[in-house]
Amino acid sequence: MSEEKSEGKRLEERLTWKFPHIGKAAPEQIEEAAVFCEGYKAFLDRGKTERECVAQIVEMARAAGYQEFDPSKKYRPGEKVYVRNRGKSVLLTTFGTKPVREGVRINGAHIDSPRLDLKPNPLYEKNEIAYFKTHYYGGIRKYQWGTVPLAMHGVVVKKNGEKITICVGEEAGDPVFCISDLLPHLAAKQNERRLSEGLKGEELNIIVGSLPFVDDKVKEPVKLMALKLLNEKYGITEADFFRAEIEMVPAQKAVDVGLDRSMIGAYGQDDRVCAYTALMAEFDAKEPAYTTVTVLTDKEEIGSEGNTGMVSDYLKNHIEYLAQMEYTDPKEVFHHSMCLSADVNAAFDPTFSDVFEANNSSYLNKGCVLTKYTGARGKSGSNDASAETMAAFIAIMEENGVYWQSGELGAVDLGGGGTIAKFITRLDIDVVDLGVPVLSMHAPFEITAKLDVYHTYKAFQAFYR
């Protein structure tokens, strides 16, 4: 016979709250999450740059029945369209049964990730080794990028207008590239540096080759050999680098992590994990009540700048087109719309627990993270969602069996960061951040839990439903 609970125990159960571990609360979902994440891993491997992501997304969208958007047409509920923005961001819409004056449902994630970009004039030779000079993109810890196998991705627009796609280091048998670092025996002086300067920005030089073009008349024969090989493969010359966007990213493929295979390790999970889950939820929307707008955007890692980032009006323009098609004032559409800023949060790391506040951190395997505010130093740069907005989104998740948790990006005055949320709110739209907790965020190899990825998808699916 079980012991009767005390009054205090009953009161504790009624008044207090803890977010459950999904593996304990719903173990039958472990396999469901694993199956879902196989597609996610393939998505990561095929899209290591924003351009590759957009190309892959459009291909998937067309296969799912999407057509290129034509603002002069009339669309019926359930019809699906996409808009490509300069090959680096993309919008997808499923038309709903309600008129757009009642608002649309927006889900926005970003598809750019921290990386190393080649400088406009990158190739040089020093002491018979050829190198690429780089300029890092986004918030990286520079020392993490030394001795990591790297792949070369990008596009070159030749003088005649021909666009060449470059990819070296991803296929079996391909060479890779890397940044060298000192051996411990010679690193005494380097060890005195601050960790942030373990490798300095101008030391992120990528080894390209070491064999010369044999000709005593040539001043830089190793550089020439590298150019010869690039010319043979892609038909480009050194002058073409000025018309190029070339990114160096980790060559590592997405893999399972842990003996239990419960986690995923890969480059670029911030924020392609939210992009993929948002995309899958968008595909699942058949005849939603509210018209959906899934925006997978660029440049978030450097402040959302440029005409492919959220400072641009391309999202605003798309919603205005939707309003014009129904002879509705766009201001009315904006005011009644809701948005999820789909971005990741920092998962609590027991090894570095001092930079977190345990009661207000997100954890692996407890579900998607609802982040009321981001920002830093007194919520600076934050959207700070209202109580009404939080209540609305929590209700959506709880009514649809979604496991969720709350979280902040580190302890006060130690953490902080921004998302696209603050740019969406400028349109008079209610916004809150929701995404996946990530270990080792912004590193060349980030870690997520499959159950969290799966429930982020379920949250987006419920939002659109």
C-alpha positions in Angstrom: 0.0 0.0 0.0 1.5 3.3 -1.0 2.2 5.9 1.6 -0.3 8.8 1.7 1.3 12.1 0.5 1.8 14.9 3.0 -0.1 18.1 2.7 3.2 19.9 1.8 4.0 17.3 -0.9 0.5 17.7 -2.4 0.9 21.5 -2.3 4.4 21.3 -3.9 3.1 19.2 -6.7 0.2 21.6 -7.3 2.2 24.9 -7.2 5.7 24.2 -8.4 6.9 23.4 -11.9 9.9 21.7 -13.5 10.4 21.0 -17.2 10.5 17.2 -17.7 13.2 15.2 -19.6 11.4 14.0 -22.7 13.3 10.7 -22.6 11.6 10.0 -19.3 8.2 11.5 -19.9 7.8 10.2 -23.5 10.4 7.5 -24.3 8.3 6.4 -27.3 9.3 9.6 -29.0 13.1 8.8 -29.0 12.8 6.7 -32.1 10.4 9.2 -33.8 13.0 12.0 -33.2 15.8 9.8 -34.5 14.0 9.1 -37.8 13.1 12.8 -38.2 16.7 13.9 -37.7 18.1 11.7 -40.5 16.6 14.2 -43.0 18.0 17.1 -40.9 21.5 15.6 -41.1 21.3 15.3 -44.8 20.1 18.9 -45.0 23.1 20.1 -43.1 25.6 18.2 -45.3 24.0 19.6 -48.5 23.8 23.2 -47.3 27.0 24.6 -45.7 26.5 28.1 -47.0 23.5 30.3 -47.3 23.5 30.0 -51.2 23.6 26.2 -50.9 20.8 26.2 -48.4 18.6 28.4 -50.7 19.3 26.1 -53.7 18.4 23.0 -51.7 15.3 24.6 -50.2 13.9 25.7 -53.6 14.6 22.2 -55.0 12.7 20.7 -52.0 9.9 23.2 -52.3 9.3 22.5 -56.0 9.2 18.8 -55.2 6.6 19.6 -52.6 4.4 21.5 -55.0 5.5 25.1 -54.5 5.5 27.5 -57.5 7.3 30.8 -57.9 5.2 33.6 -56.4 3.4 35.9 -58.9 1.8 38.9 -57.1 -0.5 39.4 -60.1 -2.2 36.0 -59.6 -5.0 34.9 -57.3 -4.3 31.9 -55.0 -6.6 29.5 -53.3 -6.3 28.2 -49.8 -3.7 25.5 -49.7 -1.7 26.7 -52.7 2.0 27.1 -52.0 4.6 29.7 -53.4 8.2 30.7 -52.8 10.2 33.8 -53.4 14.0 33.7 -53.8 15.9 36.8 -52.8 19.2 37.0 -54.7 20.0 33.4 -54.1 20.8 34.0 -50.4 17.4 34.1 -48.6 14.0 32.6 -49.4 10.4 33.1 -48.4 7.7 30.3 -48.6 4.0 30.8 -48.2 1.0 28.5 -47.9 -2.3 30.4 -48.4 -4.8 30.1 -45.6 -8.6 30.0 -45.3 -8.8 33.2 -43.4 -8.5 36.6 -45.1 -5.0 38.1 -44.6 -6.5 41.2 -42.9 -6.8 38.8 -39.8 -3.0 38.5 -40.0 -0.4 36.0 -41.2 1.7 33.5 -39.2 5.4 34.2 -39.8 8.3 31.9 -38.8 11.8 33.3 -39.4 15.1 31.5 -39.1 18.5 32.3 -40.5 20.7 30.1 -42.8 24.0 31.9 -42.5 26.5 30.6 -39.9 29.9 31.8 -38.6 32.7 30.9 -41.0 35.9 32.1 -42.7 35.5 34.2 -45.8 38.4 34.6 -48.3 39.6 38.2 -48.6 39.1 39.9 -52.0 42.8 39.3 -52.9 43.4 36.1 -50.9 46.2 34.0 -52.5 49.8 34.5 -51.5 53.0 32.6 -51.1 55.4 32.6 -48.1 58.5 30.4 -47.7 57.3 28.1 -50.5 53.8 27.5 -49.0 50.7 28.9 -50.7 48.0 30.4 -48.4 44.6 32.0 -48.5 44.1 35.1 -46.4 40.7 35.1 -44.6 38.4 37.5 -42.8 36.1 35.8 -40.3 32.4 36.1 -40.5 30.3 36.4 -37.4 31.2 35.7 -33.8 33.8 33.0 -33.7 36.4 31.9 -31.1 39.3 32.1 -33.5 41.5 29.5 -31.7 38.8 26.8 -32.4 39.4 27.1 -36.2 43.1 26.0 -36.1 44.0 22.5 -37.4 40.3 21.8 -38.4 39.8 20.2 -41.8 38.2 22.9 -44.0 36.2 22.8 -47.3 36.1 25.5 -49.9 32.6 26.6 -51.0 31.4 29.6 -53.1 30.7 31.3 -56.4 32.8 33.2 -58.8 31.4 35.5 -61.5 33.8 35.6 -64.4 34.5 38.6 -66.6 32.2 37.3 -69.3 29.3 37.0 -66.7 29.5 33.2 -66.3 28.9 32.1 -62.7 31.1 29.2 -61.5 30.2 27.2 -58.4 33.1 26.0 -56.3 33.2 23.1 -53.9 36.3 21.4 -52.8 36.7 19.2 -49.7 33.2 17.5 -49.5 33.4 14.5 -51.8 35.3 11.3 -51.1 38.8 11.7 -52.3 38.7 15.5 -52.3 41.6 17.4 -50.6 40.8 19.6 -47.6 42.4 22.7 -46.3 43.5 23.8 -42.8 45.0 26.5 -40.6 48.3 25.5 -38.9 49.1 26.0 -35.2 52.2 25.8 -33.1 53.3 22.6 -31.5 53.3 22.6 -27.6 57.2 22.5 -27.6 57.4 25.9 -29.3 54.3 27.6 -27.9 55.6 29.1 -24.7 55.2 32.6 -25.9 51.9 31.9 -27.6 50.6 30.4 -24.3 51.0 33.8 -22.6 48.4 35.3 -24.9 44.8 35.8 -23.9 42.5 32.9 -25.0 40.8 35.3 -27.4 44.1 35.8 -29.2 45.3 32.2 -29.1 45.0 32.6 -32.9 44.7 36.2 -34.1 42.6 37.3 -37.1 45.6 37.7 -39.4 46.9 34.3 -38.4 43.8 32.5 -39.8 45.7 31.7 -42.9 44.6 28.6 -44.8 47.2 26.3 -46.3 46.5 25.8 -50.1 49.6 24.0 -51.4 53.3 23.4 -51.2 54.4 22.1 -54.7 55.9 24.6 -57.1 55.3 25.1 -60.8 58.8 24.2 -62.1 60.2 27.2 -63.8 63.1 29.2 -62.5 61.8 32.4 -64.1 58.7 32.4 -61.9 58.8 34.4 -58.7 56.1 32.6 -56.7 56.0 29.1 -58.2 53.8 27.5 -55.4 51.2 30.2 -55.7 51.3 29.7 -59.5 50.7 26.0 -59.1 47.7 26.6 -57.0 46.3 29.0 -59.6 47.0 26.5 -62.3 45.0 23.8 -60.5 42.1 26.2 -59.9 42.2 27.3 -63.5 42.2 23.7 -64.8 39.2 22.8 -62.6 37.1 26.0 -62.7 38.6 28.1 -65.5 39.3 31.0 -63.2 42.3 33.4 -62.7 43.5 35.4 -59.8 41.6 38.5 -61.0 38.3 36.5 -60.6 38.7 36.5 -56.8 37.5 40.1 -56.8 34.2 38.9 -58.3 33.8 36.0 -55.9 32.2 35.0 -52.6 34.2 32.1 -51.3 33.6 30.6 -47.8 35.8 28.2 -45.9 33.7 25.9 -43.7 34.4 22.7 -41.7 34.6 19.6 -43.9 33.1 17.4 -41.2 29.8 15.8 -42.0 26.8 15.7 -39.6 27.1 12.7 -37.3 25.4 11.1 -34.3 27.1 11.9 -30.9 27.1 9.6 -27.9 26.9 5.9 -27.4 23.1 6.3 -27.3 23.1 8.4 -30.6 20.9 10.9 -28.8 22.7 14.0 -30.2 23.8 15.4 -33.5 27.2 17.0 -34.0 27.7 19.2 -37.0 28.8 22.6 -38.3 26.2 25.3 -38.9 23.4 24.1 -36.6 23.0 27.7 -35.5 20.6 28.4 -37.1 20.0 25.8 -39.8 18.4 23.5 -37.1 15.6 26.0 -36.9 15.6 26.6 -40.7 15.1 22.9 -41.4 12.4 22.4 -38.7 10.6 25.5 -39.9 10.8 24.3 -43.5 9.3 20.9 -42.6 6.5 22.5 -40.7 5.8 24.8 -43.7 5.7 21.8 -46.0 3.2 20.1 -43.6 0.8 23.1 -43.7 -2.0 21.9 -46.1 -4.9 24.4 -45.7 -4.0 26.4 -42.6 -6.4 28.9 -41.1 -3.8 31.7 -41.4 -1.6 32.3 -44.4 2.0 31.2 -43.5 5.2 33.1 -44.3 8.3 31.1 -43.6 11.4 33.3 -44.0 14.8 31.8 -44.2 17.2 34.7 -44.1 20.8 35.7 -44.4 23.3 37.9 -42.5 21.9 37.4 -39.0 25.4 36.6 -37.7 26.6 40.1 -38.7 23.6 42.0 -37.5 21.1 41.1 -40.3 22.5 43.7 -42.6 22.3 43.9 -46.4 19.5 43.3 -48.8 19.3 39.6 -48.0 19.2 40.2 -44.2 16.2 41.3 -42.1 17.1 45.0 -42.2 16.0 44.8 -45.8 12.3 45.3 -46.7 12.0 42.0 -48.6 9.7 40.4 -45.9 7.7 43.6 -45.6 7.3 43.8 -49.4 6.1 40.2 -49.5 3.4 40.8 -46.9 2.3 44.0 -48.7 1.9 41.9 -51.9 -0.3 39.5 -50.0 -2.4 42.4 -48.7 -2.7 44.0 -52.1 -4.0 40.7 -53.6 -7.0 41.0 -51.2 -7.3 44.8 -51.4 -6.3 45.1 -47.7 -4.3 47.8 -45.9 -0.9 46.2 -45.1 -0.9 47.9 -41.8 -3.9 45.9 -40.8 -2.2 42.7 -41.8 1.0 43.6 -39.8 -1.0 44.5 -36.7 -2.8 41.2 -36.5 0.1 39.0 -37.4 2.2 36.8 -35.1 5.8 35.7 -35.6 8.2 33.1 -34.2 11.8 34.3 -34.4 13.2 30.8 -34.8 16.7 30.8 -33.3 18.8 28.7 -31.0 19.7 29.2 -27.4 22.7 28.2 -25.3 22.2 24.8 -23.7 23.3 24.5 -20.1 26.9 23.1 -20.0 27.8 21.4 -16.7 31.5 21.8 -17.5 31.1 25.6 -17.6 28.1 26.0 -15.2 29.4 29.3 -13.7 28.4 31.3 -16.8 24.8 30.1 -16.6 21.9 30.7 -14.2 20.6 27.2 -13.7 16.9 28.0 -13.0 16.7 30.1 -16.2 18.8 28.0 -18.6 17.7 25.6 -21.3 18.8 22.0 -21.2 19.3 19.2 -23.7 16.3 16.8 -24.0 13.7 19.1 -22.4 12.3 20.4 -25.7 12.3 23.6 -27.7 13.3 26.8 -25.9 10.9 29.8 -25.6 13.1 32.8 -25.0 11.2 35.8 -23.7 14.1 38.2 -24.3 17.6 38.2 -25.7 19.9 41.2 -25.7 22.6 42.0 -23.2 23.4 44.5 -20.4 19.8 45.2 -19.3 18.1 43.5 -22.2 19.7 46.0 -24.7 18.8 45.1 -28.3 16.0 42.8 -27.1 12.4 42.3 -28.3 11.2 41.3 -24.8 7.9 39.5 -25.7 4.8 40.6 -23.7 2.9 38.4 -21.2 0.1 38.2 -23.7 2.4 36.9 -26.5 4.1 34.4 -24.2 0.7 33.1 -23.1 -0.5 32.7 -26.7 2.5 30.7 -27.7 2.6 28.6 -24.6 -1.1 27.7 -25.1 -0.4 26.6 -28.7 2.4 24.3 -27.6 0.5 22.8 -24.6 -2.6 22.2 -26.6 -0.6 20.3 -29.2 1.6 18.1 -26.8 4.8 20.0 -27.5 7.5 19.7 -24.9 9.0 23.2 -24.3 11.2 25.0 -21.8 12.3 28.6 -21.1 15.8 29.9 -21.2 18.1 32.9 -21.2 21.4 33.2 -23.0 23.7 32.9 -20.0 23.8 34.7 -16.6 23.1 38.4 -16.3 26.1 40.5 -17.4 27.9 37.4 -18.6 25.7 36.4 -21.6 23.5 37.9 -24.2 23.0 38.0 -27.9 20.5 39.0 -30.5 18.1 37.5 -33.1 16.0 38.8 -35.9 13.1 39.4 -33.5 13.8 43.1 -33.0 13.6 43.7 -36.8 10.2 41.9 -37.1 8.7 44.0 -34.2 9.4 47.2 -36.2 6.5 46.1 -38.5 4.0 46.2 -35.5 4.0 42.4 -35.2 4.0 40.3 -32.0 7.2 38.2 -31.8 8.8 35.7 -29.5 12.0 33.6 -29.9 11.7 29.9 -30.1 14.4 27.3 -31.0 16.7 24.5 -30.1 19.3 24.5 -27.2 22.8 24.1 -28.5 26.1 23.1 -26.9 29.3 24.7 -28.2 27.4 27.3 -30.2 29.4 29.0 -33.0 32.1 26.4 -32.8 33.1 24.4 -36.0 31.3 21.4 -34.4 28.0 22.2 -32.5 25.8 19.7 -30.6 22.0 19.4 -30.4 19.7 16.8 -28.9 17.5 14.9 -31.4 14.4 15.2 -29.1 14.8 19.0 -28.9 15.1 19.2 -32.7 12.0 17.1 -33.1 9.9 19.1 -30.6 11.0 22.4 -32.3 9.5 21.0 -35.5 6.3 20.0 -33.6 6.1 23.5 -32.1 6.4 25.1 -35.6 3.9 22.6 -36.9 1.4 23.5 -34.2 1.9 27.2 -34.8 1.0 26.8 -38.5 -1.9 24.4 -37.7 
